Amino acid sequence: MSTAAYAANAYRLAQGLANRPDRGQSADTAGRPDFGQMVKAAIGEVANQGRVSENKALAYANGKADVIDVVTAVAETQTAFETMVTLRDKVISAYEEIMKMPI
C-alpha cells in the first residue's frame, strides 16, 4: 500500500469518526470504533507491509524479482513505520499534556 493510500485511509477514518451524529452524546460505546482495535489494525498493516518487503528482498536474492520492486517495497515500509512512530509520539505527547492539567 502506498503512502498516499495510507494517508487517504487515515483521512477517511478520521472523517468518519468526526461526522458521527452520536459523537459525544452518549456514554454507551456500542457500535463505536475501539481505539485499541484501530491501533492494533494499524500495527498489523505496518507488520504486513514489512513482510511484503522482506518477501520481495528474498525473491530478489533468488533472482526472481526486480531491484526496483524491492526498493519501492522497502521505501513504503519505511514510510509506514515512520508514520506509525510519529503517531505514537503524538499520542504520548497528548497524554503528557492531559496529565499536566490541574484537576
Secondary structure by P-SEA (a helix, b strand, c coil): ccaaaaaaaaaaaaaaaaacccccccccccccccaaaaaaaaaaaaaaaaaaaaaaaaaaaaccccaaaaaaaaaaaaaaaaaaaaaaaaaaaaaaaaaaccc
